[in-house]
Amino acid sequence: MKRFSLSRSERITKTTDFKRIFKTAQFYNGKALKLGVSRNDLGVSRIGVSLRKHVFKLAVSRNRLRRCVKEIFRLSKEKLVKGCDLIVIPRAAAAGLKYEELSSGFLALAKKAGVTKD
């Protein structure tokens, strides 16, 4: 059975990386998510989630969205091309959505951005 883990090298953690990606990324808008895509030279796709406190006031909702987005990326990373940095910015409408709705929204934005293997 193939393991679908999310290693540290597949996460964007440094502030300098976030700033660089925000400057160079092409953004795609959906109903509940906003997806920023930037190419990297690492040979592996990475994910970063940016949430704002004034949009999601409760830490519980911020952490749930962050976990859901990372899980969606973890399960669908085999469908994505290698060498992309993805920044996901959930909108206020994402707070009440179920996991399946978030997943379909993410995959639709990834396909729109051209980072899926078709």
C-alpha positions as CSV (number, residue, x, y, z in Angstrom):
1,M,0.0,0.0,0.0
2,K,1.3,3.4,-0.9
3,R,1.8,5.9,1.9
4,F,0.4,9.3,1.5
5,S,2.3,11.3,4.1
6,L,2.9,15.0,4.3
7,S,6.6,15.6,5.0
8,R,8.1,18.8,6.3
9,S,9.7,19.4,2.9
10,E,6.2,19.5,1.4
11,R,5.0,22.3,3.7
12,I,5.8,26.0,3.3
13,T,6.8,27.2,6.8
14,K,9.2,30.1,6.5
15,T,7.9,33.7,6.3
16,T,10.4,34.5,3.6
17,D,9.0,31.7,1.4
18,F,5.5,33.0,1.9
19,K,6.5,36.6,1.0
20,R,8.3,35.4,-2.1
21,I,5.4,33.3,-3.2
22,F,2.8,36.0,-2.6
23,K,4.9,38.3,-4.9
24,T,5.4,35.8,-7.7
25,A,2.2,33.8,-7.6
26,Q,-0.7,33.7,-10.0
27,F,-4.0,33.7,-8.1
28,Y,-7.2,31.8,-8.9
29,N,-10.4,32.6,-7.1
30,G,-13.2,30.2,-6.1
31,K,-16.2,30.5,-4.0
32,A,-14.6,29.3,-0.7
33,L,-10.9,29.3,-1.6
34,K,-8.3,31.4,-3.2
35,L,-5.3,29.5,-4.7
36,G,-1.9,31.0,-5.4
37,V,0.5,29.1,-7.7
38,S,4.2,29.7,-8.1
39,R,6.8,27.5,-9.6
40,N,9.8,26.3,-7.6
41,D,13.1,24.5,-8.4
42,L,12.8,21.9,-5.7
43,G,11.2,19.1,-7.7
44,V,8.4,18.7,-5.1
45,S,5.2,20.5,-4.7
46,R,4.6,22.4,-1.4
47,I,1.5,23.7,0.3
48,G,1.0,26.7,2.6
49,V,-2.3,27.9,4.2
50,S,-2.8,31.5,5.0
51,L,-5.7,32.4,7.4
52,R,-6.6,35.7,8.8
53,K,-7.7,36.2,12.4
54,H,-10.2,38.9,11.6
55,V,-12.0,36.6,9.1
56,F,-11.9,33.5,11.3
57,K,-12.1,34.7,14.8
58,L,-12.1,31.3,16.6
59,A,-8.9,29.3,16.7
60,V,-11.0,26.2,16.4
61,S,-12.3,27.2,12.9
62,R,-8.8,28.3,11.8
63,N,-7.2,25.1,12.8
64,R,-10.0,23.0,11.3
65,L,-9.6,24.7,7.9
66,R,-5.9,24.4,8.0
67,R,-6.1,20.7,8.8
68,C,-8.7,20.1,6.0
69,V,-6.7,21.9,3.4
70,K,-3.5,20.0,4.2
71,E,-5.4,16.7,4.2
72,I,-6.9,17.5,0.8
73,F,-3.4,18.3,-0.5
74,R,-1.9,15.2,1.1
75,L,-4.5,12.9,-0.5
76,S,-4.4,14.6,-4.0
77,K,-0.7,15.3,-4.3
78,E,-0.2,12.4,-6.7
79,K,-2.6,14.2,-9.1
80,L,-0.6,17.4,-8.9
81,V,2.4,18.3,-11.0
82,K,5.8,18.4,-9.2
83,G,7.6,21.7,-8.6
84,C,4.8,24.0,-7.6
85,D,4.3,26.1,-4.5
86,L,0.6,26.4,-3.6
87,I,-0.8,29.0,-1.2
88,V,-4.4,28.4,-0.1
89,I,-6.3,31.3,1.3
90,P,-9.8,30.2,2.6
91,R,-12.5,32.8,2.4
92,A,-15.2,33.5,5.0
93,A,-17.6,31.2,3.1
94,A,-15.3,28.2,3.8
95,A,-16.1,28.2,7.5
96,G,-19.4,26.4,7.1
97,L,-18.4,24.0,4.4
98,K,-18.0,20.3,4.7
99,Y,-14.7,18.5,3.8
100,E,-16.1,17.2,0.5
101,E,-17.1,20.7,-0.6
102,L,-13.7,22.0,0.2
103,S,-12.0,19.2,-1.6
104,S,-14.0,19.6,-4.8
105,G,-13.3,23.4,-4.6
106,F,-9.6,22.9,-4.2
107,L,-9.4,20.3,-7.0
108,A,-11.4,22.6,-9.3
109,L,-9.0,25.5,-8.6
110,A,-6.0,23.3,-9.2
111,K,-7.4,22.2,-12.5
112,K,-8.1,25.8,-13.4
113,A,-4.6,26.7,-12.5
114,G,-3.2,23.9,-14.7
115,V,-1.3,22.1,-11.9
116,T,-3.1,18.8,-12.2
117,K,-1.9,15.8,-14.2
118,D,-4.5,15.3,-17.0
